[in-house]
Amino acid sequence: MAMDPVSFFFGGFRSDMTGTKALALEEYCRLENRAFVRFDYFAHDQSSGDFTEGTIGRWAEDEIYVMDGIKDGK
């Protein structure tokens, strides 16, 4: 069964899930009736945690976990 497309926002350099880029993409998806996920990395922006405990590997695993959950319909 084909799945409707989902747009993701993963923050980057000087860009987070509450910034203008993320909010503009969310609004676009809302207008197009598209699923949208604003992702917040562990210990960034709105999420909890100690930044010094974060690693590139952990953040990548978190991204994959979220994308796999969407793919699996969760």
TORMILUM-551386 format. One record per atom (N, C-alpha, C, CB): residue number from 1; residue in three letters; x, y, z. Coordinates in nm, 4 decimals. Glycine has a CB too. Example, Ala and Ser with C-alpha at 12.3 -4.5 7.8 and 13.67 -1.06 7.14 Angstrom:
<pts>
<pt num="1" residuo="ALA" X="1.3190" Y="-0.5690" Z="0.7800"/>
<pt num="1" residuo="ALA" X="1.2300" Y="-0.4500" Z="0.7800"/>
<pt num="1" residuo="ALA" X="1.3200" Y="-0.3300" Z="0.7800"/>
<pt num="1" residuo="ALA" X="1.1308" Y="-0.4473" Z="0.9046"/>
<pt num="2" residuo="SER" X="1.2850" Y="-0.2250" Z="0.7080"/>
<pt num="2" residuo="SER" X="1.3670" Y="-0.1060" Z="0.7140"/>
<pt num="2" residuo="SER" X="1.2900" Y="0.0030" Z="0.7870"/>
<pt num="2" residuo="SER" X="1.4084" Y="-0.0598" Z="0.5725"/>
</pts>
This chain:
<pts>
<pt num="1" residuo="MET" X="0.0841" Y="-0.1173" Z="0.0000"/>
<pt num="1" residuo="MET" X="0.0000" Y="0.0000" Z="0.0000"/>
<pt num="1" residuo="MET" X="0.0892" Y="0.1244" Z="0.0000"/>
<pt num="1" residuo="MET" X="-0.0961" Y="-0.0006" Z="0.1220"/>
<pt num="2" residuo="ALA" X="0.0620" Y="0.2168" Z="-0.0888"/>
<pt num="2" residuo="ALA" X="0.1401" Y="0.3399" Z="-0.0983"/>
<pt num="2" residuo="ALA" X="0.1070" Y="0.4330" Z="0.0174"/>
<pt num="2" residuo="ALA" X="0.1142" Y="0.4103" Z="-0.2325"/>
<pt num="3" residuo="MET" X="0.2086" Y="0.5011" Z="0.0643"/>
<pt num="3" residuo="MET" X="0.1910" Y="0.5939" Z="0.1759"/>
<pt num="3" residuo="MET" X="0.1945" Y="0.7364" Z="0.1234"/>
<pt num="3" residuo="MET" X="0.3001" Y="0.5727" Z="0.2844"/>
<pt num="4" residuo="ASP" X="0.1107" Y="0.8222" Z="0.1805"/>
<pt num="4" residuo="ASP" X="0.1149" Y="0.9628" Z="0.1442"/>
<pt num="4" residuo="ASP" X="0.2508" Y="1.0203" Z="0.1833"/>
<pt num="4" residuo="ASP" X="-0.0005" Y="1.0413" Z="0.2125"/>
<pt num="5" residuo="PRO" X="0.3015" Y="1.1144" Z="0.1046"/>
<pt num="5" residuo="PRO" X="0.4318" Y="1.1719" Z="0.1380"/>
<pt num="5" residuo="PRO" X="0.4278" Y="1.2483" Z="0.2704"/>
<pt num="5" residuo="PRO" X="0.4784" Y="1.2646" Z="0.0260"/>
<pt num="6" residuo="VAL" X="0.5385" Y="1.2422" Z="0.3402"/>
<pt num="6" residuo="VAL" X="0.5555" Y="1.3141" Z="0.4658"/>
<pt num="6" residuo="VAL" X="0.6764" Y="1.4047" Z="0.4503"/>
<pt num="6" residuo="VAL" X="0.5726" Y="1.2161" Z="0.5871"/>
<pt num="7" residuo="SER" X="0.6613" Y="1.5303" Z="0.4877"/>
<pt num="7" residuo="SER" X="0.7736" Y="1.6234" Z="0.4868"/>
<pt num="7" residuo="SER" X="0.8314" Y="1.6307" Z="0.6274"/>
<pt num="7" residuo="SER" X="0.7298" Y="1.7646" Z="0.4369"/>
<pt num="8" residuo="PHE" X="0.9637" Y="1.6309" Z="0.6351"/>
<pt num="8" residuo="PHE" X="1.0339" Y="1.6397" Z="0.7619"/>
<pt num="8" residuo="PHE" X="1.1155" Y="1.7678" Z="0.7666"/>
<pt num="8" residuo="PHE" X="1.1241" Y="1.5171" Z="0.7832"/>
<pt num="9" residuo="PHE" X="1.1264" Y="1.8248" Z="0.8846"/>
<pt num="9" residuo="PHE" X="1.2208" Y="1.9340" Z="0.9062"/>
<pt num="9" residuo="PHE" X="1.3184" Y="1.8893" Z="1.0129"/>
<pt num="9" residuo="PHE" X="1.1481" Y="2.0666" Z="0.9475"/>
<pt num="10" residuo="PHE" X="1.4444" Y="1.8783" Z="0.9746"/>
<pt num="10" residuo="PHE" X="1.5527" Y="1.8499" Z="1.0674"/>
<pt num="10" residuo="PHE" X="1.6371" Y="1.9759" Z="1.0740"/>
<pt num="10" residuo="PHE" X="1.6379" Y="1.7240" Z="1.0231"/>
<pt num="11" residuo="GLY" X="1.6475" Y="2.0331" Z="1.1916"/>
<pt num="11" residuo="GLY" X="1.7227" Y="2.1572" Z="1.2081"/>
<pt num="11" residuo="GLY" X="1.8682" Y="2.1414" Z="1.1691"/>
<pt num="11" residuo="GLY" X="1.7135" Y="2.2051" Z="1.3507"/>
<pt num="12" residuo="GLY" X="1.9288" Y="2.2521" Z="1.1397"/>
<pt num="12" residuo="GLY" X="2.0700" Y="2.2523" Z="1.1036"/>
<pt num="12" residuo="GLY" X="2.1375" Y="2.3740" Z="1.1622"/>
<pt num="12" residuo="GLY" X="2.0880" Y="2.2490" Z="0.9513"/>
<pt num="13" residuo="PHE" X="2.2454" Y="2.4118" Z="1.1028"/>
<pt num="13" residuo="PHE" X="2.3240" Y="2.5252" Z="1.1509"/>
<pt num="13" residuo="PHE" X="2.2376" Y="2.6507" Z="1.1586"/>
<pt num="13" residuo="PHE" X="2.4454" Y="2.5496" Z="1.0594"/>
<pt num="14" residuo="ARG" X="2.2253" Y="2.7052" Z="1.2783"/>
<pt num="14" residuo="ARG" X="2.1476" Y="2.8268" Z="1.3038"/>
<pt num="14" residuo="ARG" X="2.0016" Y="2.8132" Z="1.2595"/>
<pt num="14" residuo="ARG" X="2.2117" Y="2.9451" Z="1.2327"/>
<pt num="15" residuo="SER" X="1.9493" Y="2.6927" Z="1.2708"/>
<pt num="15" residuo="SER" X="1.8115" Y="2.6673" Z="1.2312"/>
<pt num="15" residuo="SER" X="1.7534" Y="2.5628" Z="1.3258"/>
<pt num="15" residuo="SER" X="1.8027" Y="2.6201" Z="1.0823"/>
<pt num="16" residuo="ASP" X="1.6395" Y="2.5938" Z="1.3854"/>
<pt num="16" residuo="ASP" X="1.5795" Y="2.4985" Z="1.4773"/>
<pt num="16" residuo="ASP" X="1.4311" Y="2.4826" Z="1.4465"/>
<pt num="16" residuo="ASP" X="1.5999" Y="2.5432" Z="1.6231"/>
<pt num="17" residuo="MET" X="1.3658" Y="2.3944" Z="1.5208"/>
<pt num="17" residuo="MET" X="1.2276" Y="2.3591" Z="1.4892"/>
<pt num="17" residuo="MET" X="1.1269" Y="2.4711" Z="1.5137"/>
<pt num="17" residuo="MET" X="1.1880" Y="2.2401" Z="1.5690"/>
<pt num="18" residuo="THR" X="1.1675" Y="2.5789" Z="1.5813"/>
<pt num="18" residuo="THR" X="1.0768" Y="2.6914" Z="1.6040"/>
<pt num="18" residuo="THR" X="1.1158" Y="2.8133" Z="1.5209"/>
<pt num="18" residuo="THR" X="1.0748" Y="2.7280" Z="1.7517"/>
<pt num="19" residuo="GLY" X="1.2098" Y="2.7965" Z="1.4305"/>
<pt num="19" residuo="GLY" X="1.2561" Y="2.9065" Z="1.3471"/>
<pt num="19" residuo="GLY" X="1.1668" Y="2.9314" Z="1.2267"/>
<pt num="19" residuo="GLY" X="1.3957" Y="2.8797" Z="1.3008"/>
<pt num="20" residuo="THR" X="1.1974" Y="3.0371" Z="1.1543"/>
<pt num="20" residuo="THR" X="1.1136" Y="3.0784" Z="1.0412"/>
<pt num="20" residuo="THR" X="1.1089" Y="2.9755" Z="0.9293"/>
<pt num="20" residuo="THR" X="1.1633" Y="3.2090" Z="0.9861"/>
<pt num="21" residuo="LYS" X="1.2193" Y="2.9060" Z="0.9030"/>
<pt num="21" residuo="LYS" X="1.2181" Y="2.8045" Z="0.7962"/>
<pt num="21" residuo="LYS" X="1.1233" Y="2.6898" Z="0.8311"/>
<pt num="21" residuo="LYS" X="1.3609" Y="2.7497" Z="0.7719"/>
<pt num="22" residuo="ALA" X="1.1336" Y="2.6409" Z="0.9541"/>
<pt num="22" residuo="ALA" X="1.0482" Y="2.5296" Z="0.9970"/>
<pt num="22" residuo="ALA" X="0.9017" Y="2.5698" Z="0.9962"/>
<pt num="22" residuo="ALA" X="1.0885" Y="2.4816" Z="1.1368"/>
<pt num="23" residuo="LEU" X="0.8729" Y="2.6886" Z="1.0451"/>
<pt num="23" residuo="LEU" X="0.7339" Y="2.7338" Z="1.0501"/>
<pt num="23" residuo="LEU" X="0.6769" Y="2.7586" Z="0.9104"/>
<pt num="23" residuo="LEU" X="0.7231" Y="2.8610" Z="1.1335"/>
<pt num="24" residuo="ALA" X="0.7593" Y="2.8104" Z="0.8200"/>
<pt num="24" residuo="ALA" X="0.7130" Y="2.8318" Z="0.6818"/>
<pt num="24" residuo="ALA" X="0.6841" Y="2.6988" Z="0.6135"/>
<pt num="24" residuo="ALA" X="0.8179" Y="2.9110" Z="0.6008"/>
<pt num="25" residuo="LEU" X="0.7700" Y="2.6005" Z="0.6332"/>
<pt num="25" residuo="LEU" X="0.7466" Y="2.4691" Z="0.5738"/>
<pt num="25" residuo="LEU" X="0.6220" Y="2.4039" Z="0.6328"/>
<pt num="25" residuo="LEU" X="0.8685" Y="2.3785" Z="0.5946"/>
<pt num="26" residuo="GLU" X="0.6026" Y="2.4198" Z="0.7628"/>
<pt num="26" residuo="GLU" X="0.4821" Y="2.3663" Z="0.8258"/>
<pt num="26" residuo="GLU" X="0.3561" Y="2.4296" Z="0.7659"/>
<pt num="26" residuo="GLU" X="0.4864" Y="2.3900" Z="0.9777"/>
<pt num="27" residuo="GLU" X="0.3578" Y="2.5592" Z="0.7478"/>
<pt num="27" residuo="GLU" X="0.2418" Y="2.6287" Z="0.6900"/>
<pt num="27" residuo="GLU" X="0.2159" Y="2.5814" Z="0.5473"/>
<pt num="27" residuo="GLU" X="0.2636" Y="2.7816" Z="0.6919"/>
<pt num="28" residuo="TYR" X="0.3222" Y="2.5664" Z="0.4677"/>
<pt num="28" residuo="TYR" X="0.3077" Y="2.5156" Z="0.3312"/>
<pt num="28" residuo="TYR" X="0.2417" Y="2.3774" Z="0.3330"/>
<pt num="28" residuo="TYR" X="0.4457" Y="2.5088" Z="0.2606"/>
<pt num="29" residuo="CYS" X="0.2909" Y="2.2894" Z="0.4181"/>
<pt num="29" residuo="CYS" X="0.2347" Y="2.1543" Z="0.4259"/>
<pt num="29" residuo="CYS" X="0.0891" Y="2.1580" Z="0.4704"/>
<pt num="29" residuo="CYS" X="0.3167" Y="2.0676" Z="0.5221"/>
<pt num="30" residuo="ARG" X="0.0583" Y="2.2459" Z="0.5630"/>
<pt num="30" residuo="ARG" X="-0.0811" Y="2.2589" Z="0.6085"/>
<pt num="30" residuo="ARG" X="-0.1706" Y="2.3007" Z="0.4914"/>
<pt num="30" residuo="ARG" X="-0.0919" Y="2.3624" Z="0.7247"/>
<pt num="31" residuo="LEU" X="-0.1249" Y="2.3983" Z="0.4133"/>
<pt num="31" residuo="LEU" X="-0.2040" Y="2.4456" Z="0.2986"/>
<pt num="31" residuo="LEU" X="-0.2202" Y="2.3376" Z="0.1922"/>
<pt num="31" residuo="LEU" X="-0.1385" Y="2.5690" Z="0.2367"/>
<pt num="32" residuo="GLU" X="-0.1200" Y="2.2521" Z="0.1790"/>
<pt num="32" residuo="GLU" X="-0.1234" Y="2.1441" Z="0.0800"/>
<pt num="32" residuo="GLU" X="-0.1823" Y="2.0146" Z="0.1368"/>
<pt num="32" residuo="GLU" X="0.0170" Y="2.1177" Z="0.0276"/>
<pt num="33" residuo="ASN" X="-0.2288" Y="2.0204" Z="0.2624"/>
<pt num="33" residuo="ASN" X="-0.2858" Y="1.9032" Z="0.3298"/>
<pt num="33" residuo="ASN" X="-0.1876" Y="1.7854" Z="0.3303"/>
<pt num="33" residuo="ASN" X="-0.4172" Y="1.8616" Z="0.2615"/>
<pt num="34" residuo="ARG" X="-0.0637" Y="1.8158" Z="0.3652"/>
<pt num="34" residuo="ARG" X="0.0449" Y="1.7176" Z="0.3701"/>
<pt num="34" residuo="ARG" X="0.0876" Y="1.6930" Z="0.5133"/>
<pt num="34" residuo="ARG" X="0.1648" Y="1.7645" Z="0.2866"/>
<pt num="35" residuo="ALA" X="0.1249" Y="1.5719" Z="0.5419"/>
<pt num="35" residuo="ALA" X="0.1807" Y="1.5399" Z="0.6736"/>
<pt num="35" residuo="ALA" X="0.3156" Y="1.6090" Z="0.6900"/>
<pt num="35" residuo="ALA" X="0.1954" Y="1.3862" Z="0.6920"/>
<pt num="36" residuo="PHE" X="0.3448" Y="1.6520" Z="0.8121"/>
<pt num="36" residuo="PHE" X="0.4675" Y="1.7266" Z="0.8378"/>
<pt num="36" residuo="PHE" X="0.5183" Y="1.6948" Z="0.9775"/>
<pt num="36" residuo="PHE" X="0.4442" Y="1.8784" Z="0.8216"/>
<pt num="37" residuo="VAL" X="0.6500" Y="1.6779" Z="0.9890"/>
<pt num="37" residuo="VAL" X="0.7144" Y="1.6533" Z="1.1176"/>
<pt num="37" residuo="VAL" X="0.8254" Y="1.7554" Z="1.1364"/>
<pt num="37" residuo="VAL" X="0.7700" Y="1.5080" Z="1.1263"/>
<pt num="38" residuo="ARG" X="0.8169" Y="1.8302" Z="1.2468"/>
<pt num="38" residuo="ARG" X="0.9277" Y="1.9184" Z="1.2873"/>
<pt num="38" residuo="ARG" X="1.0046" Y="1.8418" Z="1.3931"/>
<pt num="38" residuo="ARG" X="0.8767" Y="2.0600" Z="1.3420"/>
<pt num="39" residuo="PHE" X="1.1278" Y="1.8088" Z="1.3630"/>
<pt num="39" residuo="PHE" X="1.2084" Y="1.7258" Z="1.4514"/>
<pt num="39" residuo="PHE" X="1.3014" Y="1.8126" Z="1.5352"/>
<pt num="39" residuo="PHE" X="1.2892" Y="1.6233" Z="1.3706"/>
<pt num="40" residuo="ASP" X="1.3090" Y="1.7816" Z="1.6628"/>
<pt num="40" residuo="ASP" X="1.3966" Y="1.8525" Z="1.7558"/>
<pt num="40" residuo="ASP" X="1.4953" Y="1.7528" Z="1.8139"/>
<pt num="40" residuo="ASP" X="1.3149" Y="1.9228" Z="1.8688"/>
<pt num="41" residuo="TYR" X="1.6207" Y="1.7728" Z="1.7871"/>
<pt num="41" residuo="TYR" X="1.7237" Y="1.6821" Z="1.8367"/>
<pt num="41" residuo="TYR" X="1.7337" Y="1.6858" Z="1.9890"/>
<pt num="41" residuo="TYR" X="1.8584" Y="1.7170" Z="1.7751"/>
<pt num="42" residuo="PHE" X="1.7773" Y="1.5749" Z="2.0471"/>
<pt num="42" residuo="PHE" X="1.8043" Y="1.5659" Z="2.1901"/>
<pt num="42" residuo="PHE" X="1.8918" Y="1.6840" Z="2.2330"/>
<pt num="42" residuo="PHE" X="1.8731" Y="1.4308" Z="2.2251"/>
<pt num="43" residuo="ALA" X="1.8473" Y="1.7521" Z="2.3389"/>
<pt num="43" residuo="ALA" X="1.9215" Y="1.8636" Z="2.4005"/>
<pt num="43" residuo="ALA" X="1.9340" Y="1.9864" Z="2.3105"/>
<pt num="43" residuo="ALA" X="2.0594" Y="1.8170" Z="2.4393"/>
<pt num="44" residuo="HIS" X="1.8428" Y="2.0015" Z="2.2165"/>
<pt num="44" residuo="HIS" X="1.8393" Y="2.1191" Z="2.1295"/>
<pt num="44" residuo="HIS" X="1.7052" Y="2.1909" Z="2.1504"/>
<pt num="44" residuo="HIS" X="1.8592" Y="2.0788" Z="1.9782"/>
<pt num="45" residuo="ASP" X="1.7025" Y="2.3160" Z="2.1215"/>
<pt num="45" residuo="ASP" X="1.5805" Y="2.3967" Z="2.1173"/>
<pt num="45" residuo="ASP" X="1.4818" Y="2.3613" Z="2.2279"/>
<pt num="45" residuo="ASP" X="1.5133" Y="2.3806" Z="1.9836"/>
<pt num="46" residuo="GLN" X="1.3707" Y="2.2958" Z="2.1967"/>
<pt num="46" residuo="GLN" X="1.2650" Y="2.2674" Z="2.2939"/>
<pt num="46" residuo="GLN" X="1.2839" Y="2.1358" Z="2.3692"/>
<pt num="46" residuo="GLN" X="1.1326" Y="2.2653" Z="2.2242"/>
<pt num="47" residuo="SER" X="1.3712" Y="2.0489" Z="2.3218"/>
<pt num="47" residuo="SER" X="1.3846" Y="1.9178" Z="2.3860"/>
<pt num="47" residuo="SER" X="1.4712" Y="1.9262" Z="2.5112"/>
<pt num="47" residuo="SER" X="1.4443" Y="1.8163" Z="2.2879"/>
<pt num="48" residuo="SER" X="1.4514" Y="1.8284" Z="2.5977"/>
<pt num="48" residuo="SER" X="1.5279" Y="1.8247" Z="2.7214"/>
<pt num="48" residuo="SER" X="1.6580" Y="1.7484" Z="2.6997"/>
<pt num="48" residuo="SER" X="1.4455" Y="1.7604" Z="2.8346"/>
<pt num="49" residuo="GLY" X="1.7416" Y="1.7527" Z="2.7985"/>
<pt num="49" residuo="GLY" X="1.8662" Y="1.6790" Z="2.7951"/>
<pt num="49" residuo="GLY" X="1.9860" Y="1.7708" Z="2.8034"/>
<pt num="49" residuo="GLY" X="1.8740" Y="1.5959" Z="2.6705"/>
<pt num="50" residuo="ASP" X="2.0986" Y="1.7110" Z="2.8364"/>
<pt num="50" residuo="ASP" X="2.2245" Y="1.7826" Z="2.8478"/>
<pt num="50" residuo="ASP" X="2.2979" Y="1.7725" Z="2.7139"/>
<pt num="50" residuo="ASP" X="2.3114" Y="1.7258" Z="2.9647"/>
<pt num="51" residuo="PHE" X="2.3210" Y="1.8862" Z="2.6511"/>
<pt num="51" residuo="PHE" X="2.3843" Y="1.8883" Z="2.5187"/>
<pt num="51" residuo="PHE" X="2.5151" Y="1.8103" Z="2.5177"/>
<pt num="51" residuo="PHE" X="2.4098" Y="2.0322" Z="2.4744"/>
<pt num="52" residuo="THR" X="2.5898" Y="1.8138" Z="2.6269"/>
<pt num="52" residuo="THR" X="2.7186" Y="1.7442" Z="2.6294"/>
<pt num="52" residuo="THR" X="2.7030" Y="1.5925" Z="2.6247"/>
<pt num="52" residuo="THR" X="2.7961" Y="1.7833" Z="2.7536"/>
<pt num="53" residuo="GLU" X="2.5814" Y="1.5425" Z="2.6472"/>
<pt num="53" residuo="GLU" X="2.5554" Y="1.3988" Z="2.6374"/>
<pt num="53" residuo="GLU" X="2.5111" Y="1.3587" Z="2.4967"/>
<pt num="53" residuo="GLU" X="2.4490" Y="1.3576" Z="2.7390"/>
<pt num="54" residuo="GLY" X="2.4920" Y="1.4558" Z="2.4099"/>
<pt num="54" residuo="GLY" X="2.4504" Y="1.4267" Z="2.2733"/>
<pt num="54" residuo="GLY" X="2.5698" Y="1.3966" Z="2.1852"/>
<pt num="54" residuo="GLY" X="2.3714" Y="1.5429" Z="2.2159"/>
<pt num="55" residuo="THR" X="2.5464" Y="1.3155" Z="2.0849"/>
<pt num="55" residuo="THR" X="2.6493" Y="1.2835" Z="1.9858"/>
<pt num="55" residuo="THR" X="2.5841" Y="1.2799" Z="1.8484"/>
<pt num="55" residuo="THR" X="2.7196" Y="1.1472" Z="2.0181"/>
<pt num="56" residuo="ILE" X="2.6655" Y="1.2910" Z="1.7469"/>
<pt num="56" residuo="ILE" X="2.6141" Y="1.2800" Z="1.6099"/>
<pt num="56" residuo="ILE" X="2.5419" Y="1.1460" Z="1.5927"/>
<pt num="56" residuo="ILE" X="2.7299" Y="1.2937" Z="1.5060"/>
<pt num="57" residuo="GLY" X="2.6011" Y="1.0403" Z="1.6455"/>
<pt num="57" residuo="GLY" X="2.5398" Y="0.9081" Z="1.6347"/>
<pt num="57" residuo="GLY" X="2.4040" Y="0.9009" Z="1.7022"/>
<pt num="57" residuo="GLY" X="2.6308" Y="0.8043" Z="1.6942"/>
<pt num="58" residuo="ARG" X="2.3933" Y="0.9591" Z="1.8214"/>
<pt num="58" residuo="ARG" X="2.2641" Y="0.9570" Z="1.8918"/>
<pt num="58" residuo="ARG" X="2.1602" Y="1.0341" Z="1.8126"/>
<pt num="58" residuo="ARG" X="2.2774" Y="1.0162" Z="2.0339"/>
<pt num="59" residuo="TRP" X="2.1970" Y="1.1520" Z="1.7634"/>
<pt num="59" residuo="TRP" X="2.1020" Y="1.2335" Z="1.6884"/>
<pt num="59" residuo="TRP" X="2.0589" Y="1.1626" Z="1.5605"/>
<pt num="59" residuo="TRP" X="2.1630" Y="1.3701" Z="1.6553"/>
<pt num="60" residuo="ALA" X="2.1517" Y="1.0960" Z="1.4948"/>
<pt num="60" residuo="ALA" X="2.1171" Y="1.0204" Z="1.3736"/>
<pt num="60" residuo="ALA" X="2.0222" Y="0.9051" Z="1.4070"/>
<pt num="60" residuo="ALA" X="2.2448" Y="0.9659" Z="1.3053"/>
<pt num="61" residuo="GLU" X="2.0486" Y="0.8347" Z="1.5158"/>
<pt num="61" residuo="GLU" X="1.9600" Y="0.7251" Z="1.5574"/>
<pt num="61" residuo="GLU" X="1.8199" Y="0.7766" Z="1.5877"/>
<pt num="61" residuo="GLU" X="2.0172" Y="0.6533" Z="1.6808"/>
<pt num="62" residuo="ASP" X="1.8115" Y="0.8929" Z="1.6516"/>
<pt num="62" residuo="ASP" X="1.6807" Y="0.9520" Z="1.6814"/>
<pt num="62" residuo="ASP" X="1.6050" Y="0.9852" Z="1.5523"/>
<pt num="62" residuo="ASP" X="1.6976" Y="1.0792" Z="1.7674"/>
<pt num="63" residuo="GLU" X="1.6750" Y="1.0409" Z="1.4540"/>
<pt num="63" residuo="GLU" X="1.6116" Y="1.0716" Z="1.3242"/>
<pt num="63" residuo="GLU" X="1.5568" Y="0.9446" Z="1.2600"/>
<pt num="63" residuo="GLU" X="1.7128" Y="1.1401" Z="1.2285"/>
<pt num="64" residuo="ILE" X="1.6381" Y="0.8418" Z="1.2575"/>
<pt num="64" residuo="ILE" X="1.5984" Y="0.7150" Z="1.1947"/>
<pt num="64" residuo="ILE" X="1.4791" Y="0.6544" Z="1.2677"/>
<pt num="64" residuo="ILE" X="1.7165" Y="0.6152" Z="1.1937"/>
<pt num="65" residuo="TYR" X="1.4797" Y="0.6628" Z="1.4005"/>
<pt num="65" residuo="TYR" X="1.3683" Y="0.6112" Z="1.4804"/>
<pt num="65" residuo="TYR" X="1.2372" Y="0.6802" Z="1.4415"/>
<pt num="65" residuo="TYR" X="1.3964" Y="0.6310" Z="1.6310"/>
<pt num="66" residuo="VAL" X="1.2419" Y="0.8118" Z="1.4285"/>
<pt num="66" residuo="VAL" X="1.1212" Y="0.8878" Z="1.3923"/>
<pt num="66" residuo="VAL" X="1.0775" Y="0.8533" Z="1.2504"/>
<pt num="66" residuo="VAL" X="1.1464" Y="1.0402" Z="1.4048"/>
<pt num="67" residuo="MET" X="1.1705" Y="0.8524" Z="1.1560"/>
<pt num="67" residuo="MET" X="1.1345" Y="0.8217" Z="1.0166"/>
<pt num="67" residuo="MET" X="1.0815" Y="0.6793" Z="1.0028"/>
<pt num="67" residuo="MET" X="1.2560" Y="0.8412" Z="0.9244"/>
<pt num="68" residuo="ASP" X="1.1428" Y="0.5840" Z="1.0718"/>
<pt num="68" residuo="ASP" X="1.0933" Y="0.4464" Z="1.0666"/>
<pt num="68" residuo="ASP" X="0.9546" Y="0.4347" Z="1.1283"/>
<pt num="68" residuo="ASP" X="1.1900" Y="0.3525" Z="1.1383"/>
<pt num="69" residuo="GLY" X="0.9290" Y="0.5101" Z="1.2339"/>
<pt num="69" residuo="GLY" X="0.7966" Y="0.5096" Z="1.2956"/>
<pt num="69" residuo="GLY" X="0.6910" Y="0.5614" Z="1.2010"/>
<pt num="69" residuo="GLY" X="0.7968" Y="0.5923" Z="1.4220"/>
<pt num="70" residuo="ILE" X="0.7225" Y="0.6665" Z="1.1281"/>
<pt num="70" residuo="ILE" X="0.6295" Y="0.7201" Z="1.0280"/>
<pt num="70" residuo="ILE" X="0.6064" Y="0.6173" Z="0.9177"/>
<pt num="70" residuo="ILE" X="0.6835" Y="0.8524" Z="0.9678"/>
<pt num="71" residuo="LYS" X="0.7155" Y="0.5606" Z="0.8710"/>
<pt num="71" residuo="LYS" X="0.7060" Y="0.4602" Z="0.7636"/>
<pt num="71" residuo="LYS" X="0.6201" Y="0.3421" Z="0.8056"/>
<pt num="71" residuo="LYS" X="0.8457" Y="0.4108" Z="0.7236"/>
<pt num="72" residuo="ASP" X="0.6310" Y="0.3029" Z="0.9329"/>
<pt num="72" residuo="ASP" X="0.5550" Y="0.1895" Z="0.9840"/>
<pt num="72" residuo="ASP" X="0.4140" Y="0.2266" Z="1.0284"/>
<pt num="72" residuo="ASP" X="0.6283" Y="0.1274" Z="1.0985"/>
<pt num="73" residuo="GLY" X="0.3767" Y="0.3544" Z="1.0091"/>
<pt num="73" residuo="GLY" X="0.2413" Y="0.3994" Z="1.0414"/>
<pt num="73" residuo="GLY" X="0.2190" Y="0.4331" Z="1.1878"/>
<pt num="73" residuo="GLY" X="0.1445" Y="0.2954" Z="1.0013"/>
<pt num="74" residuo="LYS" X="0.3255" Y="0.4545" Z="1.2617"/>
<pt num="74" residuo="LYS" X="0.3120" Y="0.4862" Z="1.4052"/>
<pt num="74" residuo="LYS" X="0.3042" Y="0.6345" Z="1.4278"/>
<pt num="74" residuo="LYS" X="0.4283" Y="0.4289" Z="1.4847"/>
</pts>
